[in-house]
Structure formats: structure tokens, C-alpha cells
């Protein structure tokens, strides 16, 4: 195997969630020199193992574990297995966590992540799913913004002693107005900030209120309305590709995946079945 096949890294950022920086990498021979970040580093290892020095101690983080590093802490990094390691990393700035806490009316101090290596069977898959969504342009802004807040709050509550937020209250007028706005924007979903501003709530508080009232986060509720409209168009004889384009799905395969998850059959099969009826 050539070195180029063994070493690869992709760095990006997601403007919709405050410009958080993201790394997806597979390293074998790469060694990090001692360095610091102004941001946190939240690294989830997908395969292999990494060894690093942090706060005067050696740590090994292997597949299925998450490594948490606070800002301005010197650390290193190199392989802890012959075949190196593959991982995904978030680099959130302290201010991004403060904003999240302010939205929930929690003390907006800069949180300190406890420990470093954790085997957290609830958090690790949530972090991996979030990382993929933030790098996937087909995922709506509304979904990425909502999921970012949910997973980061989970992280802070489990590993930074952040108190549990008060239960979301009942805001029937806000939820009703948000539903109206979502239905009016089936093809181009508003951002979480747009929805929250329209109903005069903070973004994260609004997301929690909406989920409590409907049982779904805003992006999932909107997706249900899109799929209901898709069914109506398919019953009228529209082709699946046309339906996907009309309703803002990324492409026909995106519509097919979503439709089958909810109704058990693909849109083409559903359309054909409707037109076979006597």
C-alpha cells in the first residue's frame, strides 16, 4: 500500500452552526507535534487507535471511544496500532458552547470537559451521526442546526457537569405559527434561527418546545409534510423525479429513501399501485 493510500485527511467547516471546524482523517505514520488549539477538540475514533499526551499523561483512544480535550491544553498524537487510526473531530470554540447554554437560560460560563478518553455508548454514535450530517450538503440547514444543539448539550451534560435544562414549556401560539411558516416553506426550509425569530423564542428553546408539542424536531415535522404532499402528487400520477424536484428533495434517490422509511414502499411502487386500482 502506498503512503498516499494510507494517509488522508479532509478539513471543512459548517457555517450554519457557527463555523465549527471539522476533520475527517485516517493516519498511519503522521505524528502531531506538541500543540494547542484555541477551540475544544472532540475526537471520535472509528477504527484503529491513537496515542496522545495530554495534561502530563499518556492516553490511548481506540475505536468506539471519544477523546475530549479542552482549549489551550498542549497535546500530541500518533498511532497506537500498526495500522494507525481513523477518526472524526469537532473543533467548537468556547463561545459556541456559551451561546448554546444562553439559549437554554443556563449559566453561560466556559465549560470544562472532564477526563479525556470515554467509552460512551450513547454519545459516540450521536457524535458520528452529527459529524456526517454537518459535512453532507444534502442535509437541511434546519436539521443540522437542531441536531448540533441536541448532541452538544448531551456532551456537556454528560462530561462537563452542565446542569439539566428546565423542561420545555407549552407555547401553543409559537408552535402554531412555526407550523404555518414551515408549511409555507416546504421546498426551502427556514433555518432554526428564522423560525425562532418568527415566534420570539431563542433557537434551542424553540426547538425543545416544538418537539414537546409535536413529538418531532422541526426538520422531521417538515419532512412528514413533504412526504404527505409527495403521496398526493404520486396519486395524481406525477413521476417520482418530478415530485422530488417540486418538493425540495436533493434528488430522486433522496425522496425514495425517505418515502420508503415512512411508508414501506418506494414512490414508484406507490404510484403504480394507485393507478392499478379499479
N, C-alpha and C positions, 0 to 999 in steps of 0.2 A: 504493500500500500504506500502510495506517495504521500509526502508530508501534507500537500495541499488537500488530500482526501481526508486526512486525519484532523486537521486544524481548520475550523471555520467559525466565524462569528458574524452576527448581524446586529447592528445597533440602530435603534429607532426611538422616536418619542411619540406621545399621543397628546396632541394639543387639546383635545376635548376634555381631558382630565388634568388640566393644569400643566401640560407639557411634561408629564412624568417620563423619564428616560427608561428604556427597556433594552436588555441584552439577551440574545439567544445565542449560545455558543457550544462548541464541542472542542475541547483542548486535550492534547496529549503531552506535548513537550513544552508548551507555554508555561512560563513561570512569571507570576506577578512580583515585581519588586515591592519592598515596603512602601505603602502609600496610604493616603486618606481620601475620603470623599466628604464634601460638604453635605451630601444627602445621606439618607439611610441606604443600606444595601440589604435587600430581601431576596435570597437566592434559593431556588428550589432545584435540587439535583434530580434529573430524570434517569440517568444511567451512570455507572462508574462511581468514583469517589474523588473528592478534593480534600487536600490537607492545607490548613492555613494557620497562621499565628495571629492571635487577637487578644489584646489585653494581657499580654505576657504568657499566654498558654497556647499549646498546640491543640488544634481541633481537627477532626475528620468528619466530613459530612458526606453521606452516601445516598444512593438512590432512595427516594421516598422520604427524605428528610429536608428540612428547611434551615438555612443559616441566616441569622439575624445579626446585623452589625449597625451600631449607632454612628451618627455623623462624627467626623473629626477623630476617629479612632484608627491608629496605624494597624494595618494588616497586610498579609502576604497571600499567596495562593499558588499551589502546584498540584500535580496529580498524586493521588493516594492509591491508585490502582494502575497496573501495567498499561491498560487501555485508556487511561485518562478519565475524563468526566464530561458529561453533557448536562447543561443546566439552563435555567431561565432566571433572569434577575430583574427586579424593580429597583429604581433609584428615586424614591419620593423625597422631596425637600421637606424640611421640618414645617414650613409654612402650610404645605398641603394638608398635613395632619391637623394643624391648628384650625384651618378653615373647616375641616370635617367636624371637629369637635364643637366649634362655634355653631354650626348648623343644628346641632342637637342640644344646644344650650348646656354643654358640658364644659368643665374648666379647660380653657384653651392653652394650657401650658404645653411646652415641648415634651412629648412623652419619651421615656427611656425604655428601650426594648430590653427585657431581662434574659439572661443566659445567652447562648449563641446557637447551638445545634439542638433542634427539636424534631422528634418524630410525632407529628400532629396529624392524625388520620382524617380529621375534618378539614383542617386548614390547607394542607398540601394540595389536594385535588381542586379546591376552590381557587387557590393561587394559580395553579397551572391553567385552569379554565379561563380565569381572568386575563392572564398574560396573552393567551391565544386570541381572545376577543379584542384586546387593545391593539393587537397587530393586524387584525383582519378588517380591511376596509368595507367588507360586506356587512359587518355588524353595525347596527344603527348607533348613532351618537347617543340617543336616549338610553339604549341598553348598556352601552359602555359606561356612561356616567353613573347610572344606577348601580350597576354591578361593582364598579370601583369603590363606591362608598360602602356598600354592604360588606365586601371582603376586607377592606382596610379596617373597618370598625371591628370586624371579627378578630383580625390580627391584634389590634390594640387592646381589646378586652381580654384576650387570652394570654398575651405576652407583654403587656405594658401596664397592667393594673389600672387601666382606664375603667371608670365605673360604668355600670349598665345604664343606658339611657332610659329615661322615663318612657312608659308605654305611650304609643301614639294615640292622640285623642281623636275624637269624632269631629270631622269637618265636612258635613254633608254638602254645604254650598260649594266649598272648594273642590270637592271630588266631582260634583255635578258639572261645574264649569270646566274642569280639566277633561272630563269625558267629551264634552261638546267640542273642545278645542282639538282633541285627538281625532275625533270622527271627521272633523273638517280638514284634517291633515293626513289622511290615510296614506297618500303616496309619498309625502315628505314629512316625516315625523319631526315634531319640535324637539328641541333639546330639553333636558331636565330643568335647566335654568329658565328657559322660556315658560315652561309650564308653571314652575314655582312662582315666577314673577307675575304671571297672569292671575294667580289665586292668592297672591300676597303672603306666601309662606317661604321659608328657607328651603333650598332644594332637597336636602336629605330628610327634613321633617315632612315635606310634602310627599316624598316617595314612600315613607313609612305610613303616613295617613292613608294614602291611596291603596297601599297593599292591605291595610287593615280593613278598609271598606269593601274592597272588591275581591280580595284573596289572591290578587296578582300584582306584580310590579307594573308600572305604566307601559313599558315596551311590550310586555306579554299580553296585556289587555288590548293594546292596539293591534297586535298580531292576530288576536282572535277576531277582531272586527274585520281585518283584511281577509282572513280566511272565510268568514261568513260571506263577504262580498264576492270572493272568488267562487264560492259554491253557486251563488246566484248567477254569475256570469257564465259559468260552465253549464248550468241547467239551460241557459238561453242559447247554448251552442257555441260560445266563444272558445277558440283554441287555447290550450294552456299557455303557449308563448304569449299570446295577446293579453291574457289575464295577468301574467307575471309583469308585463310591461305597464299595464294600466294601473296596477296596484302597488308599484314601487318595490317589488321583489328584485333581488340582484340579478337573477336570470331564471330561466325555466326550471333548472335543477334545484334552485333555492325554493321556489314555490312547491316543487314536488316533494322535497324533504319535509317541509313544514306541513303541507297538506296531509301527507301520509302519517306523520306523527300524531295528528289530531283525529283523522277520520279513518285511518287504517288502510286506505287505498290511495293510489296516485290520482292526480287531477284528470289525466287522460282516461283512466278506467272509470272514474266517476262520471265524466261527461258521456262516455259511451253507454254506460248503464242507464243514465237518464233518458237517452234517446232510443233505447231498446224497449222502453216501457210501452205497452199497448195504449 
